Amino acid sequence: ISEMHGFGNGFIKALTFDLKQDLDKLNELIIENYSGIHLYKPLNKMLLSSDFYEAIAYFTAIIMYSLNSYAKKNNKFCTQNKKLYRGITLPYTCLLQYERAKGKAICFSSFTSTSESEELAKGFAGRNNAKEQYDLNSVFSVVFTINHSYKNGYISNAIDISELSNYKDEKEYIFQPFSFFY
């Protein structure tokens, strides 16, 4: 790594490399930067909006390519049955949509970070601001439990990035955009 470049609230690691020789390192660097400098927040916000800009789609494709290349080279696709957790805050209207979707497939259009730790997911979920009487401005802390089941011969869409994450204790698995959960 040759230098650090400022970006938002964090830094982007820059690497001087020969593309043919160091493509694996470049893939790892892209994942580290996605996870480490909170690039995932603005990127996922844009993916969740109805404005899909070509540049965002291109950058998303680069991250997806890097995730898949890294997972394939380092055997990081989740190949076992595992409970994973995702903690988020949801406005009341979104919570109602998830309630109506019980028993049906749910698709997240953004990258979906999960953890093996339920306690860590609870920390990401934060605290409810809901009172006894809910209104449209109420926000709820939600922890999704994802029972990842692996079928031999299929490629998992859960990728273990724990070794690349700036937060090693998260035991983080990423699902790619438009992953379905049942």
C-alpha positions as protocol buffer text, in pm:
chain_id: "A"
residue {
  index: 1
  type: ILE
  ca { x: 0 y: 0 z: 0 }
}
residue {
  index: 2
  type: SER
  ca { x: 162 y: 316 z: -114 }
}
residue {
  index: 3
  type: GLU
  ca { x: -49 y: 591 z: 42 }
}
residue {
  index: 4
  type: MET
  ca { x: -377 y: 688 z: 204 }
}
residue {
  index: 5
  type: HIS
  ca { x: -627 y: 923 z: 36 }
}
residue {
  index: 6
  type: GLY
  ca { x: -891 y: 1120 z: 227 }
}
residue {
  index: 7
  type: PHE
  ca { x: -1252 y: 1037 z: 143 }
}
residue {
  index: 8
  type: GLY
  ca { x: -1549 y: 1156 z: 346 }
}
residue {
  index: 9
  type: ASN
  ca { x: -1505 y: 1050 z: 706 }
}
residue {
  index: 10
  type: GLY
  ca { x: -1245 y: 786 z: 624 }
}
residue {
  index: 11
  type: PHE
  ca { x: -959 y: 700 z: 398 }
}
residue {
  index: 12
  type: ILE
  ca { x: -922 y: 503 z: 79 }
}
residue {
  index: 13
  type: LYS
  ca { x: -617 y: 280 z: 66 }
}
residue {
  index: 14
  type: ALA
  ca { x: -430 y: 329 z: -259 }
}
residue {
  index: 15
  type: LEU
  ca { x: -218 y: 58 z: -409 }
}
residue {
  index: 16
  type: THR
  ca { x: 47 y: 71 z: -675 }
}
residue {
  index: 17
  type: PHE
  ca { x: 18 y: -255 z: -864 }
}
residue {
  index: 18
  type: ASP
  ca { x: 61 y: -443 z: -1187 }
}
residue {
  index: 19
  type: LEU
  ca { x: -297 y: -528 z: -1284 }
}
residue {
  index: 20
  type: LYS
  ca { x: -216 y: -877 z: -1412 }
}
residue {
  index: 21
  type: GLN
  ca { x: -9 y: -972 z: -1108 }
}
residue {
  index: 22
  type: ASP
  ca { x: -208 y: -808 z: -832 }
}
residue {
  index: 23
  type: LEU
  ca { x: -574 y: -845 z: -933 }
}
residue {
  index: 24
  type: ASP
  ca { x: -644 y: -1057 z: -624 }
}
residue {
  index: 25
  type: LYS
  ca { x: -503 y: -783 z: -398 }
}
residue {
  index: 26
  type: LEU
  ca { x: -711 y: -523 z: -583 }
}
residue {
  index: 27
  type: ASN
  ca { x: -1027 y: -728 z: -520 }
}
residue {
  index: 28
  type: GLU
  ca { x: -942 y: -747 z: -149 }
}
residue {
  index: 29
  type: LEU
  ca { x: -870 y: -373 z: -140 }
}
residue {
  index: 30
  type: ILE
  ca { x: -1208 y: -291 z: -294 }
}
residue {
  index: 31
  type: ILE
  ca { x: -1384 y: -503 z: -29 }
}
residue {
  index: 32
  type: GLU
  ca { x: -1178 y: -348 z: 252 }
}
residue {
  index: 33
  type: ASN
  ca { x: -1264 y: 3 z: 134 }
}
residue {
  index: 34
  type: TYR
  ca { x: -1634 y: -83 z: 95 }
}
residue {
  index: 35
  type: SER
  ca { x: -1645 y: -216 z: 451 }
}
residue {
  index: 36
  type: GLY
  ca { x: -1397 y: 14 z: 620 }
}
residue {
  index: 37
  type: ILE
  ca { x: -1470 y: 372 z: 517 }
}
residue {
  index: 38
  type: HIS
  ca { x: -1845 y: 343 z: 538 }
}
residue {
  index: 39
  type: LEU
  ca { x: -1873 y: 360 z: 161 }
}
residue {
  index: 40
  type: TYR
  ca { x: -2156 y: 112 z: 201 }
}
residue {
  index: 41
  type: LYS
  ca { x: -2385 y: 379 z: 352 }
}
residue {
  index: 42
  type: PRO
  ca { x: -2410 y: 618 z: 55 }
}
residue {
  index: 43
  type: LEU
  ca { x: -2389 y: 334 z: -197 }
}
residue {
  index: 44
  type: ASN
  ca { x: -2670 y: 134 z: -38 }
}
residue {
  index: 45
  type: LYS
  ca { x: -2877 y: 451 z: 6 }
}
residue {
  index: 46
  type: MET
  ca { x: -2855 y: 511 z: -368 }
}
residue {
  index: 47
  type: LEU
  ca { x: -2934 y: 145 z: -443 }
}
residue {
  index: 48
  type: LEU
  ca { x: -3246 y: 167 z: -226 }
}
residue {
  index: 49
  type: SER
  ca { x: -3371 y: 477 z: -407 }
}
residue {
  index: 50
  type: SER
  ca { x: -3545 y: 463 z: -742 }
}
residue {
  index: 51
  type: ASP
  ca { x: -3259 y: 657 z: -905 }
}
residue {
  index: 52
  type: PHE
  ca { x: -3022 y: 395 z: -1042 }
}
residue {
  index: 53
  type: TYR
  ca { x: -2740 y: 589 z: -1197 }
}
residue {
  index: 54
  type: GLU
  ca { x: -2514 y: 414 z: -1442 }
}
residue {
  index: 55
  type: ALA
  ca { x: -2206 y: 498 z: -1234 }
}
residue {
  index: 56
  type: ILE
  ca { x: -2357 y: 342 z: -923 }
}
residue {
  index: 57
  type: ALA
  ca { x: -2450 y: 29 z: -1117 }
}
residue {
  index: 58
  type: TYR
  ca { x: -2095 y: 11 z: -1251 }
}
residue {
  index: 59
  type: PHE
  ca { x: -1937 y: 54 z: -907 }
}
residue {
  index: 60
  type: THR
  ca { x: -2176 y: -203 z: -762 }
}
residue {
  index: 61
  type: ALA
  ca { x: -2071 y: -446 z: -1035 }
}
residue {
  index: 62
  type: ILE
  ca { x: -1705 y: -390 z: -943 }
}
residue {
  index: 63
  type: ILE
  ca { x: -1774 y: -465 z: -576 }
}
residue {
  index: 64
  type: MET
  ca { x: -1979 y: -773 z: -670 }
}
residue {
  index: 65
  type: TYR
  ca { x: -1701 y: -895 z: -899 }
}
residue {
  index: 66
  type: SER
  ca { x: -1444 y: -841 z: -624 }
}
residue {
  index: 67
  type: LEU
  ca { x: -1656 y: -1022 z: -367 }
}
residue {
  index: 68
  type: ASN
  ca { x: -1707 y: -1321 z: -596 }
}
residue {
  index: 69
  type: SER
  ca { x: -1342 y: -1335 z: -702 }
}
residue {
  index: 70
  type: TYR
  ca { x: -1223 y: -1314 z: -342 }
}
residue {
  index: 71
  type: ALA
  ca { x: -1473 y: -1575 z: -225 }
}
residue {
  index: 72
  type: LYS
  ca { x: -1385 y: -1816 z: -505 }
}
residue {
  index: 73
  type: LYS
  ca { x: -1008 y: -1780 z: -465 }
}
residue {
  index: 74
  type: ASN
  ca { x: -1014 y: -1804 z: -84 }
}
residue {
  index: 75
  type: ASN
  ca { x: -1307 y: -2043 z: -38 }
}
residue {
  index: 76
  type: LYS
  ca { x: -1514 y: -1779 z: 144 }
}
residue {
  index: 77
  type: PHE
  ca { x: -1860 y: -1869 z: 18 }
}
residue {
  index: 78
  type: CYS
  ca { x: -2059 y: -1988 z: 320 }
}
residue {
  index: 79
  type: THR
  ca { x: -2074 y: -2365 z: 274 }
}
residue {
  index: 80
  type: GLN
  ca { x: -2251 y: -2461 z: 593 }
}
residue {
  index: 81
  type: ASN
  ca { x: -2584 y: -2406 z: 760 }
}
residue {
  index: 82
  type: LYS
  ca { x: -2544 y: -2100 z: 977 }
}
residue {
  index: 83
  type: LYS
  ca { x: -2751 y: -1845 z: 1166 }
}
residue {
  index: 84
  type: LEU
  ca { x: -2669 y: -1490 z: 1067 }
}
residue {
  index: 85
  type: TYR
  ca { x: -2813 y: -1169 z: 1207 }
}
residue {
  index: 86
  type: ARG
  ca { x: -2882 y: -824 z: 1064 }
}
residue {
  index: 87
  type: GLY
  ca { x: -2968 y: -532 z: 1289 }
}
residue {
  index: 88
  type: ILE
  ca { x: -3134 y: -223 z: 1143 }
}
residue {
  index: 89
  type: THR
  ca { x: -3377 y: 52 z: 1233 }
}
residue {
  index: 90
  type: LEU
  ca { x: -3698 y: 72 z: 1034 }
}
residue {
  index: 91
  type: PRO
  ca { x: -3967 y: 337 z: 1011 }
}
residue {
  index: 92
  type: TYR
  ca { x: -4314 y: 220 z: 1104 }
}
residue {
  index: 93
  type: THR
  ca { x: -4430 y: 202 z: 739 }
}
residue {
  index: 94
  type: CYS
  ca { x: -4144 y: -34 z: 645 }
}
residue {
  index: 95
  type: LEU
  ca { x: -4209 y: -246 z: 951 }
}
residue {
  index: 96
  type: LEU
  ca { x: -4569 y: -289 z: 836 }
}
residue {
  index: 97
  type: GLN
  ca { x: -4448 y: -404 z: 493 }
}
residue {
  index: 98
  type: TYR
  ca { x: -4226 y: -670 z: 652 }
}
residue {
  index: 99
  type: GLU
  ca { x: -4513 y: -782 z: 875 }
}
residue {
  index: 100
  type: ARG
  ca { x: -4729 y: -832 z: 564 }
}
residue {
  index: 101
  type: ALA
  ca { x: -4447 y: -1025 z: 395 }
}
residue {
  index: 102
  type: LYS
  ca { x: -4420 y: -1294 z: 664 }
}
residue {
  index: 103
  type: GLY
  ca { x: -4402 y: -1633 z: 496 }
}
residue {
  index: 104
  type: LYS
  ca { x: -4309 y: -1477 z: 161 }
}
residue {
  index: 105
  type: ALA
  ca { x: -3978 y: -1407 z: -8 }
}
residue {
  index: 106
  type: ILE
  ca { x: -3808 y: -1079 z: 80 }
}
residue {
  index: 107
  type: CYS
  ca { x: -3550 y: -917 z: -147 }
}
residue {
  index: 108
  type: PHE
  ca { x: -3301 y: -655 z: -30 }
}
residue {
  index: 109
  type: SER
  ca { x: -3185 y: -440 z: -322 }
}
residue {
  index: 110
  type: SER
  ca { x: -2869 y: -328 z: -141 }
}
residue {
  index: 111
  type: PHE
  ca { x: -2566 y: -511 z: -10 }
}
residue {
  index: 112
  type: THR
  ca { x: -2675 y: -682 z: 310 }
}
residue {
  index: 113
  type: SER
  ca { x: -2419 y: -707 z: 588 }
}
residue {
  index: 114
  type: THR
  ca { x: -2481 y: -970 z: 852 }
}
residue {
  index: 115
  type: SER
  ca { x: -2296 y: -1106 z: 1153 }
}
residue {
  index: 116
  type: GLU
  ca { x: -2266 y: -1437 z: 1332 }
}
residue {
  index: 117
  type: SER
  ca { x: -2320 y: -1238 z: 1654 }
}
residue {
  index: 118
  type: GLU
  ca { x: -2678 y: -1162 z: 1754 }
}
residue {
  index: 119
  type: GLU
  ca { x: -2551 y: -919 z: 2019 }
}
residue {
  index: 120
  type: LEU
  ca { x: -2355 y: -723 z: 1761 }
}
residue {
  index: 121
  type: ALA
  ca { x: -2663 y: -709 z: 1535 }
}
residue {
  index: 122
  type: LYS
  ca { x: -2864 y: -570 z: 1827 }
}
residue {
  index: 123
  type: GLY
  ca { x: -2604 y: -292 z: 1854 }
}
residue {
  index: 124
  type: PHE
  ca { x: -2652 y: -204 z: 1487 }
}
residue {
  index: 125
  type: ALA
  ca { x: -3029 y: -202 z: 1537 }
}
residue {
  index: 126
  type: GLY
  ca { x: -2999 y: 75 z: 1792 }
}
residue {
  index: 127
  type: ARG
  ca { x: -3293 y: 176 z: 2008 }
}
residue {
  index: 128
  type: ASN
  ca { x: -3662 y: 224 z: 1939 }
}
residue {
  index: 129
  type: ASN
  ca { x: -3801 y: 573 z: 1947 }
}
residue {
  index: 130
  type: ALA
  ca { x: -4156 y: 436 z: 1938 }
}
residue {
  index: 131
  type: LYS
  ca { x: -4392 y: 534 z: 2214 }
}
residue {
  index: 132
  type: GLU
  ca { x: -4705 y: 351 z: 2326 }
}
residue {
  index: 133
  type: GLN
  ca { x: -4893 y: 509 z: 2037 }
}
residue {
  index: 134
  type: TYR
  ca { x: -4719 y: 448 z: 1705 }
}
residue {
  index: 135
  type: ASP
  ca { x: -4724 y: 705 z: 1431 }
}
residue {
  index: 136
  type: LEU
  ca { x: -4561 y: 732 z: 1089 }
}
residue {
  index: 137
  type: ASN
  ca { x: -4250 y: 887 z: 1247 }
}
residue {
  index: 138
  type: SER
  ca { x: -4192 y: 597 z: 1485 }
}
residue {
  index: 139
  type: VAL
  ca { x: -3869 y: 406 z: 1430 }
}
residue {
  index: 140
  type: PHE
  ca { x: -3820 y: 48 z: 1541 }
}
residue {
  index: 141
  type: SER
  ca { x: -3508 y: -155 z: 1613 }
}
residue {
  index: 142
  type: VAL
  ca { x: -3525 y: -483 z: 1426 }
}
residue {
  index: 143
  type: VAL
  ca { x: -3292 y: -783 z: 1423 }
}
residue {
  index: 144
  type: PHE
  ca { x: -3344 y: -1020 z: 1132 }
}
residue {
  index: 145
  type: THR
  ca { x: -3240 y: -1381 z: 1190 }
}
residue {
  index: 146
  type: ILE
  ca { x: -3127 y: -1537 z: 864 }
}
residue {
  index: 147
  type: ASN
  ca { x: -3106 y: -1914 z: 865 }
}
residue {
  index: 148
  type: HIS
  ca { x: -2855 y: -1965 z: 587 }
}
residue {
  index: 149
  type: SER
  ca { x: -2892 y: -2316 z: 454 }
}
residue {
  index: 150
  type: TYR
  ca { x: -2628 y: -2446 z: 220 }
}
residue {
  index: 151
  type: LYS
  ca { x: -2706 y: -2706 z: -44 }
}
residue {
  index: 152
  type: ASN
  ca { x: -2412 y: -2904 z: -178 }
}
residue {
  index: 153
  type: GLY
  ca { x: -2334 y: -2812 z: -537 }
}
residue {
  index: 154
  type: TYR
  ca { x: -2489 y: -2464 z: -517 }
}
residue {
  index: 155
  type: ILE
  ca { x: -2294 y: -2141 z: -482 }
}
residue {
  index: 156
  type: SER
  ca { x: -2390 y: -1957 z: -166 }
}
residue {
  index: 157
  type: ASN
  ca { x: -2475 y: -1589 z: -186 }
}
residue {
  index: 158
  type: ALA
  ca { x: -2328 y: -1531 z: 163 }
}
residue {
  index: 159
  type: ILE
  ca { x: -1961 y: -1435 z: 153 }
}
residue {
  index: 160
  type: ASP
  ca { x: -1739 y: -1431 z: 462 }
}
residue {
  index: 161
  type: ILE
  ca { x: -1538 y: -1107 z: 461 }
}
residue {
  index: 162
  type: SER
  ca { x: -1424 y: -1128 z: 824 }
}
residue {
  index: 163
  type: GLU
  ca { x: -1056 y: -1135 z: 728 }
}
residue {
  index: 164
  type: LEU
  ca { x: -1089 y: -818 z: 519 }
}
residue {
  index: 165
  type: SER
  ca { x: -1322 y: -622 z: 744 }
}
residue {
  index: 166
  type: ASN
  ca { x: -1179 y: -338 z: 949 }
}
residue {
  index: 167
  type: TYR
  ca { x: -1396 y: -476 z: 1229 }
}
residue {
  index: 168
  type: LYS
  ca { x: -1271 y: -834 z: 1269 }
}
residue {
  index: 169
  type: ASP
  ca { x: -1495 y: -906 z: 1568 }
}
residue {
  index: 170
  type: GLU
  ca { x: -1807 y: -860 z: 1353 }
}
residue {
  index: 171
  type: LYS
  ca { x: -1760 y: -1200 z: 1182 }
}
residue {
  index: 172
  type: GLU
  ca { x: -1923 y: -1034 z: 882 }
}
residue {
  index: 173
  type: TYR
  ca { x: -2094 y: -1205 z: 591 }
}
residue {
  index: 174
  type: ILE
  ca { x: -2220 y: -1001 z: 297 }
}
residue {
  index: 175
  type: PHE
  ca { x: -2512 y: -1088 z: 73 }
}
residue {
  index: 176
  type: GLN
  ca { x: -2508 y: -924 z: -268 }
}
residue {
  index: 177
  type: PRO
  ca { x: -2780 y: -686 z: -388 }
}
residue {
  index: 178
  type: PHE
  ca { x: -3110 y: -846 z: -484 }
}
residue {
  index: 179
  type: SER
  ca { x: -3057 y: -1151 z: -263 }
}
residue {
  index: 180
  type: PHE
  ca { x: -3381 y: -1323 z: -171 }
}
residue {
  index: 181
  type: PHE
  ca { x: -3465 y: -1442 z: 178 }
}
residue {
  index: 182
  type: TYR
  ca { x: -3753 y: -1681 z: 252 }
}
